């Protein structure tokens, strides 16, 4: 009978140390610490939750700091708790002080999931409206981090590629950037493909997972 502490954040840019410290303080008798970074509504998050189920044996425990660290999708959370119950895995939520091995604990968790789902849907709708507004502007140049290169350097890179017929590798080496970045800067079709791929990733990130 093992006890796994699970510390999770949506992206690698977020700090996870305080979450780990709180989990260890609440359950110093744990057997293993698991850390990960996944959006709480993505399909990849569901795959990660399935991995937790698969690694556990009946009577093992998965301890999360709070419900939102499990998932921000009502459908996904219900699925996860049902799978855990089916395999007789105990889920513990430290902050809410909920133990899903009890009837009262399951009732509390389900009520909280409805609240989190409502909150997340409002956030997603605001994000979708913002993206649609940005994409509708005439000067919209695509998603992604703005280039740190000056206009003069951008012109020099394009000139080196189109007028001087230099290779992508030689330009990348001179300016200290990747070959893929040079390709995007000097190829309109490649840049368009990159922007479409980025938008697709954002749609997947914010989509409701099945």
N, C-alpha and C positions, 0 to 999 in steps of 0.2 A: 504494500500500500504506500504509494509515493505521493509527494506533494510538490507540484510544479508552480513556481511563481512566474507570471507572464507580464512583462513590462513592454508596452507597445506605444508607438507614436505614429502619426500619419505620414511624416516625412523625415528624412535623415537630418534635416536642418533643425529639428526640434530636440530639446534637451530631455534625456531620459533618466538622468542620474537621480533626480529627486524622487521619481516614481519607484526606482529600484530600492532606494533607501527606505521609503515608506513600507514597501512590501516586505522587506527583510525585517523591519522593526515589528510589523504585525505578525509575521510568521517566521521567526528565527529557526524553527525546526524543519525548514523546507529541505527538499532533496536536490532540487535543480532550479536554476534561473534561466528563463527563456526570454530573449529580447528580439524585437522585430519592428519594422516600419512598414505600415500599410494604411492606405486610406480606409476609413471605417465603413465605406459603402461600396467599395469596388468588388468585382468578381474575384480578384486576387486575394482579397481579404477572406472571402469564403473558403478559398482553397487553403489558406493558412490555418483557418479554424478547423478545417477537416484534418489537417496534419496534426493538430493538437489532439484531436479525438483518436486518431490512429495510433499515436505514440503512447496513449494511456491504456492501462489495464483496468478492469472493473475494481471499484473502490478507491482508485486514485483521485487526487484533487487537482483542479486547475484554479489558481488564485489570481484574480485580476484586481487592480486598484479600485476601479469603478466600472459601472456598466458601459459607459461610453468607450472604454478601452477594449471592450469585446467587439462591439459593432454599433453603428449609428443607423442601421437599417432594421426596422421592426421585423420584416420578413426573415432577414438573415439571422437576427437574434433568436427568434422563435425556432428556426430550424436548428441552430446550434444547441440551444438548451434541450430541444427534443432529442437530438442525437446523443447528447451527453447523458440524458436520462435513460435512453434506450440501452446504452452501454454501461449504465450504473457508475458514471463518472460524476463526482461532486464538483459543482462550480461555486466558488466563494467570491463575493464582491466586498472588498475591505471597506471602502468609504461609506457605502450604503448599509454596511453591516448586515448583508443578506447572505444567507446560506440556502442554496437552491435544493438542498436535500429535504427541506421542510415544505409543507403546503403553504404556510404563511410567506415563506421566502419566495416561492414561485409566484404567488399573487403580487407581492411587492415589486418583483422584477418585471412582471408583465405590465403593471401600471407605469413604471418608470420608462419602459421601452416605448410606450405610446407617446409620452411626453418628449422623449429624445427624438422620436421620428417626426413629430410635429415641428420641433425646433429645427431639425435638419432640413426639412422640406422648405421652410421659410428661407433658410440660408441659401439653398440651392436655387430657389426661384429668383432671389436677389442676384445671385451670381450669373444665372442665365440671362436675366434682363441686362446686366452690365455688359456681358459679352456681346449680346445682340446689338446693343447700342454702339459699342466700340467698332464692331464689324460693319455697321451701316455707314460709318463716316467715310467721306471721299478720300481722306488722307490716311486711311487705315493701311498699314504696311505689313500686317501679319503679327502673329503672336510670337512670343519668345523674348529672351533678354536682349535689350537694345545693344547694338554693336558698340564696343569701346574704342573702335578705330575712328580716327578723325576723317573728315570728308576728303582731305588731301591724300591720306594713306589709302582710303577706299578707291579713289580715282587711280592712284599709282598701281594698285593691285590689279584693277580691271584692265588698265593699259598694258601691264606686263603680260597678262593672259591673252588679250584679244589683239593687241597690235604687235607685241614682241614675240608672241607665240611661245612663251615660256611654259615649262611644265608646272603642274599644280604643286609638285613636291618642292621644286626650287623656290617657288614663291612662298610656300608655307615655311620653309627653312629660313628664308630671309626675314620674314615678318614675325616669326615665332608663334605661328598659329597652326591649327590642324589642316591637313589636306582637305578634309570634308568641309571645313569652314570656307576655305578658298573656293571650293567648288560651288558652294551656295552663293558666295559673294559675286561670282563671275558667270553664273548660269541661272537665268531667270526661271527656267523650267524646274531646275533642282530646288531653287528657293521656294517655288510654289508648292512642290511636293512636300518639302519640309514643313511649311505652314499648315498644309492640309493634315499631315501626320500629327502635328502638334495639337490641332483642334480635335482630331479623333481621340488622342490620348486624354484630353481634357473632358471630352464627352464620356469616355469610359470611366474616368475618375469620379465624375459627379453623377453618373447614371445609377439608378436603383438596381442593385444586383439581384439576380434571381436566386 
